[in-house]
Amino acid sequence: MLALIHNTFRERIRGKTFYIVGFIGMVIMLFITTGDSNLTINGKKVTGFEQMVPVALSIAGFVSNLLAVMVSLRTIPDEFERKTTHLVLIRGIKPWQYMFSLTVGNILASLFCMFSLNASLVIFCIAYGRLGLIIPAFLSVAIMGINSMFLSAAVSVVSIKAPVYIAGITGIFIYAAGILHGVLDTLANTAQGVGTVLARATLFLIPDFSAVQQQASNVLTGAPIDPEPILSSLILLYLAMSLTFVLFRKEV
């Protein structure tokens, strides 16, 4: 299994698109966090460390989650297209071990991407003279990584059965629903009928990405951290990973 995970990780981080999107994201992050970007929100200029942290993490979260979808999209479908599944399974590896290993490889590649992208957070802390926050910056990135891990796992699981484009659409939907968790919560409390059922089902199955992102921001700004959204996301990640034990293609 370790060899499968390693090979998947190595193959995923070799893609040109991976580096192109990652490089663009790093440039944007550096521009926003260390330059005079004249960024305004609701007509007010965003300046100062505490104000810039949520903006920087939002940008990092968006690019990292986009890469998580891209990295995880084709791994499992490509294995079946190349007809390598039989060669793997005759070595005594069980189908669930195969799917689990490919999914873990995707997750590790997504995390590698996120930590590479968020290296600019360290520069961000140095630029604002917050050298004592370099270590918390890594903790902040680790918390943000929970979102990428869930997204990567979910897309990988969907790609076991569904076509690539369906897995991609699902990944985008999950990201949008996770970021708009608060809006869906309001909808669930105010809507009636089918709208309420759909909103509550989405709230139950998809982590609150925005809440996790807020906790990552709190690590850097010194605000209190609420462990509930982090733990909830980890539980949902565990459940998503568990699906690799029961979902297989006919070829397997």
Sequence and secondary structure as in RCSB ss.txt:
>XXXX:A:sequence
MLALIHNTFRERIRGKTFYIVGFIGMVIMLFITTGDSNLTINGKKVTGFEQMVPVALSIAGFVSNLLAVMVSLRT
IPDEFERKTTHLVLIRGIKPWQYMFSLTVGNILASLFCMFSLNASLVIFCIAYGRLGLIIPAFLSVAIMGINSMF
LSAAVSVVSIKAPVYIAGITGIFIYAAGILHGVLDTLANTAQGVGTVLARATLFLIPDFSAVQQQASNVLTGAPI
DPEPILSSLILLYLAMSLTFVLFRKEV
>XXXX:A:secstr
 HHHHHHHHHHHTT HHHHHHHHHHHHHHHHHHHS    EETTEE  SHHHHHHHHHHHHHHHHHHHHHHHHHSH
HHHHHHTT HHHHHTTT  HHHHHHHHHHHHHHHHHHHHHHHTHHHHHHHHHTT GGGHHHHHHHHHHHHHHHHH
HHHHHHHHHHHS HHHHHHHHHHHHHHHHTHHHHHHHHHH  THHHHHHHHHHHHS  HHHHHHHHHHHHHT   
 HHHHHHHHHHHHHHHHGGGT   TT 
